[in-house]
Amino acid sequence: MRVGWHPVADSRITLDTTFSLPMRLKRCVALSTLAALLLFAATAIWLQFARDDLDWVRATLSLYLHGPHGLLLRTAYCVLAAGMAVLALALYADMRGPARRGLPLALFCMAGLGLATVAVGDSWLPEHAPLLAPLVHGLAAQTAFLCVTVAMLLQAWCFDRDARWQGRHRLAWWWAWLAFAGLWLHVLWRDSPRGLGQKLVIALVVGWLAWAAMRLWRQARSNG
């Protein structure tokens, strides 16, 4: 165990850096994550056509959690949350030496928890605690967006410190920055199309996670 601190991308305690996932398990994790991301993306895209009562340009994805097929999207949220946490753990285990940091893992897990809270909370809070529901939804959604975009940046920073990932660092880094900037543009530009802006940020995040999972799978396959 090594104790240290870096002001940008370090947690105060870095765990055992000798632990790593078996290649077969790494492939399974990557494929499971890709399946979770595909399920979420397919569900979200399908709902843009199935819910003709909502304007997809103006309606944020959260509005699709209620009404027809709302349960399906809430389930997809939970699947995405689990996939995000599993991928984060696999990336943590795959990093070597100074590239292995606990902070990206913690932030990805916090994002997954926030996403699951949105899904579960929207299942029953609007009916049983209507005054509390908007507060819980807002805090959980903001936590999910902020944590996942910051985690992407920190994980990309870690890629540059692992020789096996260095060739992909630049793509991961600028992709993460684009998602982070897109999030704040969506937050600060109140006159923007709310639904379109949010969905573009979600697409950037899901795409980055899918890219990382695919890269993990290819690495495991090439190493046997």
WOQUI-V94197 format. One record per pair of residues at least 6 apart in sequence whose C-alpha atoms are under 7 Angstrom apart, sorted by the first residue. I is the first residue (numbers start at 1). J is the second residue. Records with the same first field share a line. If there is no record, write none. Layout:
I = J + J
//
This chain:
1 = 14 + 15 + 16
2 = 13 + 14 + 15
3 = 12 + 13 + 14
4 = 12 + 13
5 = 11 + 12
9 = 103 + 154
10 = 101 + 102 + 103
11 = 101 + 102 + 103
14 = 101 + 102
17 = 96 + 97 + 100
19 = 93
20 = 93 + 94
21 = 93 + 94
23 = 220 + 224
26 = 90 + 217 + 220
27 = 217 + 220
29 = 86 + 87
30 = 87 + 213 + 214 + 216 + 217
33 = 83 + 87 + 213
34 = 210 + 213
36 = 79 + 80 + 83
37 = 80 + 206 + 210
39 = 76
40 = 76 + 77 + 80
43 = 73
44 = 73
48 = 56
56 = 195 + 196
57 = 193 + 195 + 196
58 = 193 + 194 + 195 + 196
59 = 194 + 195
60 = 194 + 195 + 198
61 = 195
64 = 70
65 = 71 + 73 + 74
74 = 119
77 = 115 + 116 + 119
78 = 116 + 119
81 = 112 + 113 + 115 + 116
82 = 112
84 = 108 + 112
85 = 108 + 109 + 112
87 = 213
88 = 105 + 108
89 = 105
92 = 100 + 101 + 105
95 = 162
96 = 162
98 = 161
99 = 158 + 159 + 161 + 162
100 = 158
104 = 151 + 154 + 155
107 = 147 + 148 + 151
108 = 147 + 148 + 151
110 = 144 + 147
111 = 143 + 144 + 145 + 147 + 148
112 = 144
114 = 140 + 141 + 143 + 144
115 = 140 + 141 + 144
117 = 140
118 = 137 + 140 + 141
121 = 137
125 = 133
126 = 133
149 = 176 + 179 + 180
152 = 176
153 = 173 + 176 + 177
156 = 169 + 172 + 173
157 = 173
159 = 165 + 166 + 169
160 = 166 + 169
179 = 201 + 204 + 205
182 = 201
183 = 201
186 = 197 + 198
//
